[in-house]
Amino acid sequence: RALKVGAAGYATKDSDPALLLTAIRKVASGGRYIDPDLADRMVFEVGLTDTRPLHSLLSEREFSVFERLAQGANVNDIAQQLALSSKTISTHKARLMQKLNITSLAELVKYAMEHKLL
C-alpha cells in the first residue's frame, strides 16, 4: 500500500542494516528501493495473477473506513474519528462497497470475517 500511494522505498524491520544504508542513499539520490527479500516474496508468493482479494484494491483511506464500518461504527462516528466530513466518509463507503461488490453493511461484515480482517 505504501508503494501504491507514492513511497519511494520500502524496507522491512528485518532488513539487513547494510541494505538499509543502501536504501537510504538510493532514495536520497532520487531513486527507488524495495527490500530484495520482500520483492522476491511479492513476486513468487503472491504471484503476478489477479487472484488478490478485492480489499487489496482499496485505497488506504477506503480500507480505514472499511475497518471501522466492519467494527460497527457509523458514518458520523468515522467522520469524527478521522476529522473528515460525513459526506466524505459516505463517498469512501460507496466506493469501497462498489470495489468489494457488496450492497449492505451485513455483507461488509461477512466479507471482513471471511477474510479475517476483524
C-alpha distances in whole Angstrom, upper triangle without the diagonal:
4,5,5,6,9,9,12,12,10,13,14,16,19,18,22,23,24,21,20,23,22,18,20,22,20,18,21,23,20,19,15,15,13,15,17,17,13,14,17,15,12,15,18,17,14,16,16,17,16,17,13,14,14,11,8,9,9,8,7,11,12,10,12,15,15,15,18,20,20,21,24,24,25,24,26,25,21,22,24,22,19,22,21,24,24,24,21,20,22,20,17,19,20,17,15,19,19,16,17,21,22,25,26,24,26,24,21,22,23,20,18,21,21,18,18,16,19
4,5,5,7,6,9,9,8,11,12,15,17,17,20,21,22,19,17,20,19,15,16,19,17,14,17,19,17,16,13,12,11,13,16,17,13,14,17,16,14,17,20,19,17,19,19,20,19,20,17,17,17,15,12,13,12,10,9,12,14,13,14,17,18,18,20,22,23,24,26,25,27,25,27,26,22,23,24,22,19,22,21,24,26,26,22,21,24,22,19,21,23,20,18,22,22,19,20,24,25,28,29,27,29,27,24,25,27,23,21,24,25,21,21,19,21
4,5,5,5,7,7,7,11,13,16,18,17,20,21,21,18,17,19,18,14,15,18,15,13,16,18,15,13,10,10,9,12,14,16,12,12,15,15,12,15,18,18,16,17,16,18,18,19,16,18,18,16,13,13,14,12,11,15,16,15,17,20,20,21,23,25,25,27,29,28,30,28,30,29,25,26,28,25,22,25,24,27,28,28,24,24,26,24,21,23,24,21,20,23,23,20,21,25,27,30,30,29,31,29,26,27,29,25,24,26,26,23,23,21,24
4,6,7,10,11,11,15,16,19,21,20,24,24,25,22,20,23,21,18,19,21,19,16,19,20,17,16,13,13,13,15,18,18,15,14,17,17,14,16,19,19,16,17,16,17,16,18,15,16,15,14,11,10,11,9,9,13,14,13,16,18,18,19,22,23,24,26,28,27,28,26,28,28,24,24,26,24,21,23,22,25,26,25,21,21,23,21,18,20,21,18,17,20,20,17,19,22,24,26,28,27,29,27,24,26,27,23,22,25,25,21,23,20,23
4,6,9,11,12,16,17,20,23,22,25,25,26,23,21,23,22,18,19,21,19,16,18,20,17,16,14,15,14,17,20,21,18,17,21,20,17,19,23,22,19,21,20,21,20,21,18,19,17,16,13,12,11,8,8,11,13,13,14,17,18,19,21,22,23,25,27,26,26,24,26,26,22,22,24,22,18,20,19,22,23,23,19,19,21,19,16,19,20,17,17,20,20,18,20,23,25,27,28,27,29,27,24,26,28,24,23,26,26,23,24,21,24
4,6,9,11,14,17,20,22,21,23,23,24,21,19,20,19,16,16,18,15,12,15,16,13,12,10,12,13,16,19,20,17,17,20,20,18,19,23,23,21,22,20,22,22,23,20,21,21,19,16,15,15,12,12,14,16,17,18,20,22,22,24,26,27,28,31,29,30,28,29,29,25,25,27,25,21,23,22,25,27,26,22,23,25,22,20,23,24,21,20,24,24,21,23,26,28,31,32,31,33,31,28,30,31,28,26,30,30,26,27,24,27
4,6,7,11,14,16,19,17,20,20,20,17,15,17,16,12,12,15,13,10,12,14,12,11,8,9,10,13,16,18,15,15,18,19,16,19,22,22,20,21,21,23,23,24,21,22,22,20,17,17,17,14,13,16,18,18,18,22,23,23,25,27,28,29,31,30,31,29,31,30,26,26,27,25,22,24,24,27,28,28,24,24,27,25,22,25,27,23,23,26,26,23,25,28,30,33,33,32,34,32,29,30,32,29,27,30,30,26,27,24,27
4,7,11,14,17,19,16,18,18,18,15,13,14,13,10,10,12,9,6,9,11,8,7,5,7,8,12,15,17,15,14,18,19,17,19,22,23,21,22,21,24,24,26,23,25,25,23,20,20,20,17,17,20,22,21,22,25,26,26,29,31,31,32,35,34,35,33,34,33,30,30,31,29,26,27,27,30,32,32,28,28,31,28,26,29,30,27,26,30,29,26,28,31,33,36,37,36,38,36,33,34,35,32,30,33,33,29,30,27,30
4,7,10,13,15,13,15,15,15,12,10,12,11,7,8,11,9,7,10,12,10,8,5,4,5,8,11,14,12,11,15,16,15,17,20,20,19,20,20,23,24,25,22,24,25,23,19,20,20,18,17,20,23,21,22,26,26,26,28,31,31,32,35,34,35,34,35,34,30,31,32,29,26,28,29,32,33,33,30,29,32,30,27,30,31,28,27,30,30,27,28,32,34,36,37,36,38,36,32,33,34,31,29,32,32,28,28,26,29
4,7,10,12,10,13,13,14,11,9,12,12,8,10,13,11,10,13,15,14,12,9,6,5,6,10,11,9,10,13,13,12,15,18,18,17,19,19,22,22,23,20,22,23,21,18,19,19,18,16,20,22,20,21,24,25,24,26,29,29,29,33,32,34,33,34,33,29,30,31,28,26,28,28,32,33,33,30,29,32,30,27,29,31,28,26,29,30,26,27,31,32,35,36,34,36,34,30,31,32,29,27,29,29,25,25,23,26
4,7,8,6,9,10,12,9,7,11,11,8,10,13,12,12,14,17,16,14,11,8,6,5,9,9,8,10,13,13,13,16,18,18,18,20,21,24,24,25,22,23,25,23,20,22,22,21,19,22,24,22,23,26,26,25,28,30,30,30,34,33,35,35,36,34,31,32,33,30,27,30,31,34,35,36,32,31,34,33,29,31,33,30,28,31,32,29,29,33,34,37,37,36,37,35,32,32,33,30,28,29,29,26,25,24,26
4,5,5,9,11,13,10,9,13,14,11,13,16,16,15,18,20,20,18,15,12,9,7,10,9,8,11,13,12,13,16,17,17,17,19,21,24,24,24,21,23,24,22,19,22,22,21,19,22,24,21,22,26,25,24,26,29,28,28,32,32,34,34,35,33,30,32,32,29,27,30,31,34,35,36,33,31,34,33,29,31,33,30,28,31,32,29,29,32,33,36,36,34,35,34,31,30,31,28,26,27,27,24,23,22,24
4,6,9,10,13,11,10,13,15,13,14,18,18,17,19,22,22,20,18,15,13,10,13,12,11,15,16,15,16,20,21,19,20,23,25,27,28,27,24,25,27,24,22,25,24,23,21,24,26,23,23,27,27,25,27,30,29,29,32,32,35,35,36,33,31,32,32,29,27,30,32,35,36,37,34,32,35,35,31,32,35,33,30,33,34,31,31,35,35,38,38,36,37,35,32,31,32,30,27,28,29,25,24,23,24
4,6,9,12,10,10,14,15,14,15,18,19,19,21,23,24,22,19,15,13,10,12,10,10,14,15,14,16,19,19,18,19,22,24,27,28,27,25,26,28,26,23,26,27,26,24,27,28,26,26,30,29,27,30,33,31,31,35,35,38,38,39,37,34,35,36,32,31,34,35,39,39,41,37,36,38,38,34,35,37,35,32,35,36,33,33,36,37,40,40,38,38,37,34,33,34,31,29,29,30,26,25,24,26
4,6,8,7,7,10,11,10,12,15,15,16,18,20,21,18,16,12,10,7,9,8,9,12,13,14,15,18,19,18,20,22,24,26,28,28,25,27,29,27,24,27,27,26,24,27,29,27,27,31,31,29,32,34,33,33,37,37,39,39,41,38,35,37,37,34,32,35,36,39,40,41,38,36,39,38,34,36,38,36,33,36,37,34,33,37,38,41,41,40,40,39,36,35,36,33,31,32,32,28,27,26,29
4,5,5,6,9,10,11,13,15,15,16,18,20,21,19,17,14,12,9,10,10,12,14,15,16,18,20,21,21,23,24,26,29,31,31,29,30,33,31,28,30,31,30,28,31,33,30,31,35,34,33,35,38,37,37,41,40,43,43,44,42,39,40,40,37,35,38,39,43,44,45,41,40,43,42,38,40,42,39,37,40,41,37,37,41,42,45,45,43,44,42,39,39,40,37,34,35,35,32,31,30,32
4,5,5,6,9,10,11,13,14,15,16,19,20,19,17,14,14,11,13,14,15,17,18,19,21,23,24,24,26,27,29,32,34,34,31,33,35,33,30,32,32,30,28,31,34,31,31,35,35,34,36,39,38,38,42,41,44,43,44,42,39,40,40,37,35,37,39,42,44,45,41,40,43,42,39,41,43,40,38,41,42,39,39,43,44,47,47,45,46,44,41,41,42,39,36,37,38,34,33,32,34
4,5,5,6,9,10,11,13,14,15,17,19,17,16,13,14,11,13,14,16,17,18,20,22,23,24,25,26,28,29,32,34,34,32,34,36,34,31,33,34,32,30,33,36,33,34,38,38,36,39,42,41,41,44,44,46,46,47,45,41,42,43,39,38,40,41,45,46,47,43,42,45,44,41,43,45,42,40,43,44,40,41,44,46,49,49,47,48,46,43,43,44,41,39,40,40,36,35,34,37
4,5,5,6,9,10,10,12,14,15,17,14,13,10,10,8,9,11,12,13,15,17,18,20,21,22,23,24,25,29,30,31,29,31,33,31,28,30,30,29,27,31,33,31,31,35,35,34,36,39,38,39,42,42,44,43,44,42,39,40,41,38,35,38,39,42,44,44,40,40,42,41,38,40,41,38,37,40,40,37,37,41,42,46,46,44,45,43,40,41,41,38,36,37,37,33,33,32,34
4,5,5,6,9,10,11,12,14,16,14,13,10,10,8,11,13,13,15,17,18,19,21,23,23,24,25,26,30,31,31,29,30,32,30,27,29,29,27,25,28,31,29,29,33,33,32,34,37,37,37,40,39,41,41,42,40,36,37,38,35,32,35,36,39,41,42,38,37,40,39,35,38,40,37,35,38,39,36,36,40,41,44,44,42,44,42,39,39,40,37,35,36,36,33,32,31,33
4,5,5,6,9,10,10,12,14,13,13,11,12,12,14,16,16,18,20,21,22,24,26,26,27,28,29,32,34,34,32,34,35,33,30,31,32,30,28,31,33,32,32,35,36,35,37,40,40,40,43,42,44,43,44,42,39,40,40,37,35,36,38,41,43,44,40,40,43,41,38,40,42,39,38,41,42,38,39,43,44,47,48,46,47,46,42,42,44,41,38,40,40,36,36,34,36
4,6,5,6,9,10,11,13,11,11,9,10,10,12,14,15,16,18,20,20,22,24,25,26,26,27,30,32,33,31,33,34,33,29,30,31,29,28,31,33,32,32,36,36,35,38,40,40,41,44,43,45,44,45,43,40,40,41,38,36,38,38,42,44,44,40,40,43,41,38,40,42,39,37,41,41,37,38,42,44,47,47,46,47,45,42,43,43,40,38,40,40,36,36,34,37
4,5,5,6,8,10,11,9,8,6,8,8,11,13,13,14,16,18,18,20,22,23,23,24,24,28,29,30,28,30,31,29,26,27,27,25,24,27,29,28,29,32,33,32,34,37,37,37,40,39,41,40,41,40,36,37,38,35,32,34,35,38,40,40,36,36,39,37,34,36,38,35,34,37,37,34,35,38,40,43,44,42,44,42,39,39,40,37,35,37,37,33,33,31,34
4,6,5,6,9,10,10,9,8,11,11,14,17,16,17,20,21,21,23,25,26,26,27,28,31,32,33,30,32,33,31,27,28,28,26,24,27,30,29,29,32,33,32,34,37,37,38,41,39,41,40,41,39,36,36,37,34,31,33,34,37,39,40,36,36,39,37,34,37,39,36,34,38,38,35,36,40,42,44,45,43,45,43,40,40,42,39,36,38,39,35,34,33,35
4,6,5,6,9,9,10,10,13,13,16,19,19,19,21,23,23,24,27,28,28,29,29,32,33,35,32,34,35,33,30,31,31,29,27,30,33,32,32,35,36,36,38,41,41,41,44,43,44,43,44,42,39,39,40,37,34,36,37,40,42,42,38,39,42,40,37,40,41,38,37,41,41,38,39,42,44,47,48,46,48,46,43,44,45,42,40,42,42,38,38,36,38
4,5,5,7,5,6,7,10,12,14,17,17,16,19,21,21,22,25,26,26,26,26,29,30,32,30,32,33,31,28,28,29,27,26,29,31,30,31,34,35,35,37,39,40,40,43,42,43,42,43,42,38,38,39,37,34,35,36,39,41,41,37,37,40,38,35,38,39,36,35,39,38,35,37,40,42,45,46,44,46,44,41,42,43,40,38,40,40,36,36,35,37
4,5,5,5,5,7,10,12,15,18,17,16,20,21,20,22,25,26,25,26,25,29,29,31,28,30,31,29,26,26,26,24,23,25,28,27,28,31,32,32,34,36,37,38,40,39,40,38,40,38,35,35,36,33,30,32,32,35,37,37,33,34,37,34,32,35,36,33,32,36,36,33,34,38,40,42,43,42,44,42,38,40,41,38,36,38,38,34,34,32,35
4,5,7,9,10,14,16,18,21,20,20,23,25,24,26,29,30,29,30,29,32,33,35,32,34,34,32,29,29,29,26,25,27,30,30,30,33,34,34,36,39,39,40,42,41,42,40,41,40,36,36,37,34,31,32,33,36,39,39,35,35,38,36,34,37,38,35,35,38,38,36,37,41,42,45,46,44,46,45,41,42,44,41,39,41,41,38,37,35,38
4,6,9,11,15,17,19,22,22,21,24,26,25,26,29,30,30,30,29,33,33,35,33,35,35,34,30,30,31,28,27,30,32,32,32,35,37,37,39,41,42,42,45,43,45,43,44,43,39,39,40,37,34,35,36,39,41,41,37,38,40,38,36,39,40,37,36,40,40,37,39,42,44,47,47,46,48,47,43,44,46,43,41,43,43,40,40,38,40
4,7,10,14,17,18,22,21,19,23,25,23,24,27,29,28,28,27,30,31,33,30,32,32,31,28,27,28,25,24,27,29,29,30,33,34,34,36,39,39,40,43,41,42,40,41,40,37,36,37,35,32,33,33,36,38,38,34,35,37,35,33,36,37,34,33,37,36,34,36,39,41,43,44,43,46,44,41,42,43,40,38,41,41,37,38,36,38
4,7,10,13,15,18,18,16,19,21,20,21,24,26,25,25,24,27,28,30,28,30,30,29,26,26,26,24,24,27,29,28,29,32,33,33,36,38,38,39,42,41,42,40,41,40,37,37,38,36,33,34,34,37,39,38,34,35,37,35,32,35,36,33,32,36,35,32,34,37,39,42,43,42,44,42,39,41,42,38,37,39,39,35,36,34,37
4,7,10,12,15,14,13,16,18,16,17,21,22,21,21,21,24,25,26,24,26,27,26,22,22,23,21,21,24,26,25,26,29,30,30,33,35,35,36,39,38,39,37,39,38,34,34,36,33,30,32,32,35,37,36,32,33,35,33,30,33,34,30,29,33,32,29,31,34,36,39,40,39,41,39,36,37,38,35,33,36,35,32,32,30,33
4,7,9,12,11,10,13,15,14,15,18,20,19,20,20,23,24,25,23,25,26,25,22,22,23,21,21,24,26,25,26,29,30,29,32,34,34,35,38,37,39,37,39,38,34,35,36,33,31,33,33,36,37,37,33,33,36,34,30,33,34,31,30,33,33,29,31,34,36,39,40,39,40,38,35,36,37,34,32,34,34,30,30,29,32
4,6,9,7,6,10,11,11,12,15,16,16,17,17,20,21,22,20,23,24,23,19,20,21,20,19,23,25,23,24,28,28,27,30,32,32,33,36,36,37,36,38,37,33,34,35,32,30,32,32,35,37,37,33,32,35,33,29,31,33,30,28,31,31,28,28,32,34,37,38,37,38,36,33,34,34,31,29,31,31,27,27,26,29
4,6,5,6,9,10,11,12,14,15,16,17,18,21,23,23,21,23,25,24,20,22,23,22,21,25,26,24,26,29,29,28,31,33,32,33,37,36,38,38,40,38,34,36,37,34,31,34,34,38,39,39,35,34,37,35,32,33,35,32,30,33,33,30,30,33,35,39,39,38,39,37,34,34,35,31,29,31,30,27,27,26,29
4,5,5,6,9,10,11,12,14,15,15,17,20,22,23,21,24,26,25,22,24,25,25,24,28,29,27,28,32,31,30,33,36,34,36,39,39,41,40,42,41,37,39,40,37,35,37,38,40,41,41,38,37,39,37,34,35,37,34,32,34,34,31,31,34,36,40,41,39,40,38,35,36,36,32,31,32,31,28,28,27,30
4,5,5,6,9,10,11,11,13,14,16,19,21,21,20,22,25,24,21,23,25,25,24,28,28,26,27,31,30,29,32,34,33,34,37,38,40,39,42,40,36,38,39,36,34,37,37,40,41,41,38,37,39,37,34,35,36,33,31,34,34,30,30,33,35,39,39,38,38,36,34,34,34,30,29,30,29,25,25,25,28
4,5,5,6,9,10,10,11,12,14,17,19,19,17,19,21,20,17,20,21,21,20,24,25,22,24,27,26,25,29,31,29,30,34,34,36,36,38,36,33,34,36,33,31,34,34,37,37,38,34,33,35,33,30,31,33,30,27,30,30,27,27,30,32,35,36,34,35,33,30,30,30,27,26,27,26,22,22,22,25
4,5,5,6,9,10,10,11,12,15,17,18,16,19,21,21,17,19,21,21,21,24,25,23,25,28,27,27,30,32,31,32,36,36,38,37,39,38,34,36,37,34,32,35,35,38,38,38,34,33,35,33,30,31,33,29,27,30,30,26,26,30,32,35,36,35,36,33,31,32,32,28,27,28,27,24,24,24,27
4,5,5,6,8,9,10,12,15,17,18,17,20,22,22,19,21,23,24,24,27,28,25,28,31,29,29,32,34,32,34,37,38,40,39,42,40,37,38,40,37,35,38,38,41,41,41,37,36,38,36,33,34,35,32,29,32,32,28,28,31,33,37,38,37,37,34,32,33,32,29,28,29,27,24,25,25,28
4,5,5,5,7,8,11,14,16,15,14,17,20,19,16,19,21,22,22,25,25,23,25,28,26,26,29,31,29,31,34,35,37,37,39,38,34,36,38,35,33,36,36,39,39,39,35,34,36,34,30,31,33,30,27,29,29,26,25,28,30,34,35,34,34,31,29,29,29,25,24,25,24,20,21,21,25
4,6,6,5,7,8,11,13,13,12,14,17,17,13,16,18,19,19,23,22,20,23,26,24,24,27,29,27,29,32,33,35,34,37,35,32,34,36,33,31,34,33,36,36,36,32,31,33,31,27,28,29,26,24,26,26,22,22,25,28,31,32,31,32,29,27,28,27,24,23,24,23,19,20,20,24
4,6,6,5,6,10,12,13,12,16,18,19,16,17,20,21,22,25,25,23,26,29,27,27,31,32,30,32,35,36,38,37,40,39,35,37,39,36,34,37,36,39,39,38,35,34,35,33,30,31,31,28,26,28,28,24,24,26,29,33,34,34,34,31,29,30,29,26,25,27,25,21,23,23,27
4,6,5,8,10,13,13,13,17,20,20,17,20,22,24,24,28,27,25,28,30,28,28,32,33,31,33,36,37,39,39,42,40,37,39,41,38,36,39,39,41,41,41,37,36,37,35,32,33,33,30,28,30,29,26,25,28,30,34,35,35,35,32,30,31,29,26,26,27,24,21,23,23,27
4,5,9,11,13,12,11,14,17,18,15,18,21,22,23,26,25,23,25,28,26,25,29,30,28,30,33,34,36,36,39,38,34,37,39,36,34,37,37,39,39,39,36,34,35,34,30,31,31,29,26,27,28,24,23,26,28,31,32,32,32,29,27,27,26,23,22,23,21,18,19,20,24
4,7,8,10,9,8,11,14,15,12,14,17,19,20,23,22,20,23,25,23,23,27,27,25,28,31,32,33,33,36,35,32,34,36,33,31,35,34,36,36,35,32,31,32,30,27,27,28,25,22,24,24,20,20,22,24,28,29,29,29,26,24,25,24,20,20,21,19,16,18,18,22
4,6,8,9,9,13,15,17,14,16,19,21,22,25,24,22,25,28,25,26,29,30,28,31,34,35,36,36,39,38,34,36,39,36,34,37,36,38,38,37,34,33,34,32,29,29,29,26,24,26,25,21,21,23,26,30,31,31,31,28,26,28,26,23,23,24,22,19,21,21,25
4,7,9,9,13,15,17,14,15,18,20,22,25,24,22,26,28,26,26,30,30,29,32,34,35,36,35,39,38,34,36,39,36,34,37,36,37,37,36,33,32,33,30,28,28,28,25,23,25,24,20,20,22,25,29,31,31,32,28,27,28,27,24,24,26,23,20,23,23,27
4,5,8,11,13,15,13,14,17,20,22,25,23,22,25,27,24,25,29,29,27,30,33,34,35,34,38,37,34,35,38,36,34,37,35,37,36,35,32,31,31,29,26,27,27,23,22,23,21,18,18,20,23,26,28,29,29,26,24,26,25,21,22,24,21,19,21,22,26
4,5,8,10,12,11,11,15,17,20,22,20,19,23,24,21,23,26,26,25,28,30,31,32,31,34,34,31,32,35,33,31,34,33,34,33,32,29,28,28,26,23,23,23,20,18,19,18,14,14,16,19,23,25,26,26,22,21,23,22,18,20,21,19,17,20,20,24
4,6,9,11,10,12,15,18,20,22,20,19,22,23,20,21,25,25,23,26,28,30,31,30,34,33,30,32,35,33,31,34,33,34,33,32,30,28,28,26,24,23,23,21,18,19,18,15,14,15,18,22,24,24,24,20,20,21,19,16,17,19,16,14,17,17,21
4,6,8,7,9,12,14,16,19,17,15,19,20,17,18,22,22,20,23,25,26,28,27,31,30,27,29,31,29,28,31,30,31,30,29,27,25,25,24,21,21,21,18,16,17,16,13,12,14,17,21,22,22,22,19,17,19,18,14,15,17,14,11,14,15,18
4,5,6,8,10,13,15,17,15,13,16,17,14,15,19,18,16,19,22,23,24,24,28,27,24,26,29,27,25,29,27,29,27,27,25,22,23,22,18,18,18,16,13,14,14,11,9,12,14,17,18,18,18,15,14,15,14,10,11,13,11,8,12,12,15
4,5,6,8,11,14,15,12,11,15,15,12,14,17,16,15,19,21,21,22,22,25,25,22,24,27,25,23,27,25,26,24,24,22,20,19,18,15,15,15,12,10,10,10,7,6,9,11,14,16,16,17,14,12,14,14,10,11,14,12,10,13,12,16
4,5,5,9,10,12,9,7,11,12,9,11,14,14,13,16,18,19,20,19,23,22,19,21,24,22,20,23,22,23,22,22,19,17,18,17,13,13,14,12,8,10,11,8,6,10,11,15,16,15,16,13,11,13,13,9,9,12,12,9,12,10,13
4,5,8,10,12,10,9,12,14,12,13,16,17,16,19,21,21,22,22,25,24,21,23,25,23,21,24,23,25,24,24,21,19,20,18,15,15,16,13,11,13,13,10,10,13,15,18,19,19,20,17,15,16,16,13,12,15,14,11,13,12,15
4,7,9,12,9,9,13,14,12,14,17,17,17,20,22,22,22,21,24,24,21,22,25,23,21,24,22,23,23,22,19,17,18,16,13,14,14,11,9,11,11,7,8,12,14,17,19,19,20,17,15,17,18,14,14,18,17,14,16,15,18
4,6,8,6,6,9,10,9,11,14,14,14,17,19,18,19,18,21,20,17,18,21,19,17,20,18,19,19,18,15,14,15,13,10,11,12,9,6,10,10,7,9,12,13,16,17,16,19,16,13,16,17,14,13,17,17,14,16,13,16
4,5,5,6,9,10,10,12,14,15,16,18,20,19,19,17,20,20,16,17,19,18,15,18,16,18,18,17,14,13,15,13,9,12,13,10,9,12,13,10,12,15,17,19,20,19,21,19,16,18,20,17,16,20,20,17,18,15,18
4,6,5,6,9,10,11,13,14,15,17,19,17,18,17,19,18,14,15,17,15,12,15,15,17,17,18,14,13,15,14,10,13,15,12,11,14,16,13,14,18,19,21,21,19,22,20,17,18,20,18,16,19,20,17,18,14,16
4,5,5,6,8,10,11,12,14,16,17,15,15,13,15,15,11,12,14,12,9,12,11,13,14,14,10,9,12,11,8,10,13,11,10,13,15,13,15,18,18,19,19,18,20,20,16,18,20,18,16,20,21,19,19,15,17
4,5,5,6,9,10,10,12,14,15,14,14,12,15,15,11,12,15,14,12,15,13,14,14,14,11,9,10,9,6,7,9,8,6,9,11,10,11,14,14,16,16,14,17,16,13,15,17,15,14,17,18,16,17,14,15
4,5,5,6,9,10,10,12,14,14,15,14,17,16,12,14,17,14,13,16,15,17,16,17,14,11,13,13,9,9,12,11,8,11,13,11,11,14,14,16,16,14,17,15,12,13,15,13,11,14,16,13,14,10,12
4,5,5,6,9,10,11,13,11,13,12,14,13,9,11,13,11,9,13,13,15,14,16,13,10,13,13,10,10,13,13,10,13,16,14,14,17,17,18,17,15,17,17,13,14,17,15,12,16,18,15,15,11,12
4,5,5,6,9,10,11,9,10,9,11,10,7,9,12,10,9,12,11,13,11,13,10,7,9,10,7,7,10,11,8,11,14,13,13,16,15,15,14,12,15,15,11,12,16,14,12,16,18,16,16,13,13
4,6,5,6,9,10,10,11,11,14,13,10,13,15,13,13,16,15,16,14,15,13,10,11,12,9,7,10,10,7,9,12,11,10,13,12,13,12,10,12,12,8,9,12,10,9,12,14,13,13,10,10
4,6,5,6,9,9,11,12,15,13,10,13,15,13,13,16,16,18,16,18,16,12,14,15,12,11,14,14,11,12,15,15,13,16,15,16,14,12,13,13,9,9,12,11,8,11,13,12,11,8,7
4,5,5,7,5,8,9,11,9,7,10,12,10,10,14,14,15,14,16,14,11,13,15,12,10,14,15,12,13,17,17,15,18,16,17,15,11,13,14,11,10,14,13,11,13,16,15,14,11,10
4,5,5,5,6,8,11,10,8,11,13,12,13,16,15,16,13,15,14,10,11,13,11,8,12,13,11,11,15,15,13,16,13,13,11,8,10,11,8,8,12,12,10,12,15,15,15,12,10
4,5,7,10,12,14,13,11,15,17,15,16,19,19,19,17,19,18,14,14,16,14,11,14,15,12,12,15,15,13,15,13,13,11,8,9,9,6,5,9,9,7,9,12,12,11,9,7
4,6,9,12,14,12,11,15,15,13,15,18,19,20,17,20,19,15,16,18,16,14,17,18,15,15,19,19,17,19,16,17,14,10,11,13,10,8,11,12,9,10,14,14,12,10,7
4,6,10,12,10,10,14,14,13,15,18,18,18,16,18,18,14,15,18,16,13,16,18,16,15,19,20,18,19,16,16,13,9,10,13,10,9,12,14,12,13,16,17,16,13,11
4,7,8,6,6,10,11,10,12,14,14,15,12,15,15,12,12,16,14,12,15,17,15,15,19,20,18,20,18,17,14,11,13,15,12,11,15,16,14,16,19,19,18,15,13
4,6,5,6,9,10,11,12,14,13,13,10,12,13,10,10,13,13,10,13,16,15,15,18,19,18,20,17,16,13,10,13,15,13,13,17,17,16,18,21,21,21,18,16
4,6,5,6,9,10,11,12,10,9,6,9,9,6,7,10,10,8,11,14,13,14,17,18,18,19,17,16,14,12,15,16,14,15,19,19,17,20,23,22,22,19,18
4,5,5,6,9,10,10,9,8,6,9,10,8,9,13,13,12,15,17,17,17,20,22,22,23,21,19,17,15,18,20,18,18,22,22,21,23,26,26,25,22,20
4,5,5,6,9,10,10,10,9,12,12,10,12,15,14,13,16,18,17,18,21,22,22,24,21,20,18,15,18,20,17,17,21,21,19,21,25,24,23,20,18
4,5,5,6,8,8,9,8,11,10,7,10,12,11,10,14,15,14,16,19,19,19,21,19,19,17,14,17,19,16,16,20,19,17,20,23,22,21,18,16
4,6,5,6,5,5,5,8,8,6,9,11,11,11,14,16,16,17,20,20,21,23,21,21,19,17,20,21,18,19,23,22,20,23,26,25,24,21,20
4,6,5,6,8,8,12,11,10,13,15,14,15,18,19,19,21,23,24,24,26,25,24,22,19,22,24,21,21,25,25,22,25,28,27,26,22,21
4,6,8,10,11,14,13,11,14,16,14,15,18,19,18,20,23,23,23,26,24,24,22,19,22,23,20,20,23,23,20,23,26,24,23,20,18
4,5,9,10,12,10,9,13,14,12,14,17,17,17,19,21,21,22,24,23,24,22,20,23,23,20,20,24,23,20,23,26,24,23,20,19
4,7,9,12,10,10,14,15,14,16,19,19,19,21,24,24,25,27,26,26,24,22,25,26,23,24,27,26,24,27,30,28,27,23,23
4,7,8,7,7,10,11,11,13,15,16,17,19,21,21,22,25,24,23,22,21,24,25,21,23,26,25,23,27,29,27,27,23,23
4,5,5,7,9,10,11,12,14,16,17,18,20,21,23,24,23,22,21,20,24,24,22,23,26,26,24,28,30,29,29,25,25
4,5,5,6,9,10,10,12,14,15,16,18,20,21,22,20,19,18,17,20,21,19,20,24,23,22,25,28,27,27,24,23
4,5,5,6,9,10,10,12,14,15,17,18,20,21,20,18,18,17,21,22,19,21,25,24,23,27,28,28,28,25,25
4,5,5,6,9,10,11,12,14,15,17,18,20,19,18,18,18,21,21,19,21,24,23,22,25,27,26,26,23,23
4,5,5,6,9,10,10,12,14,15,16,18,17,16,16,14,18,18,15,17,20,19,18,22,24,23,23,20,20
4,5,5,6,9,10,10,12,14,15,16,15,14,13,13,16,17,14,17,20,19,19,22,24,23,24,21,21
4,5,5,6,9,10,11,12,14,15,15,14,15,15,18,18,16,18,21,19,19,23,24,23,25,21,22
4,5,5,6,8,10,10,12,14,14,14,14,14,17,16,14,16,19,17,17,20,21,20,21,18,19
4,5,5,6,9,10,11,12,11,11,11,10,13,13,10,13,16,14,14,18,19,18,20,17,17
4,6,5,6,9,10,10,10,9,10,11,14,13,12,15,17,15,16,20,20,20,22,19,20
4,5,5,6,9,10,10,11,13,13,16,15,13,16,18,15,16,20,20,19,21,18,20
4,5,5,6,8,9,10,11,11,14,12,10,13,14,12,12,16,17,15,17,15,16
4,5,5,6,5,6,8,9,11,9,8,11,13,11,12,15,16,15,17,15,17
4,5,5,6,8,11,12,14,12,11,15,15,13,15,18,18,17,20,18,20
4,5,8,10,13,14,16,13,11,15,15,12,14,17,16,15,18,16,19
4,6,9,11,12,13,10,8,12,12,9,10,14,13,12,15,14,16
4,7,10,12,13,9,9,13,12,10,13,16,14,14,18,17,19
4,6,8,9,6,7,10,10,9,11,14,13,14,17,16,17
4,7,9,7,8,11,12,11,14,16,16,17,20,18,19
4,5,5,6,9,10,11,13,14,15,17,18,17,17
4,5,5,6,8,10,10,12,14,15,16,15,14
4,5,5,6,9,10,11,12,14,15,14,13
4,5,5,6,9,10,10,12,14,13,13
4,5,5,6,9,10,11,12,11,11
4,5,5,6,9,10,10,9,8
4,5,5,6,9,10,10,10
4,5,5,6,8,8,10
4,6,5,6,5,6
4,5,5,6,6
4,6,8,9
4,6,8
4,6
4
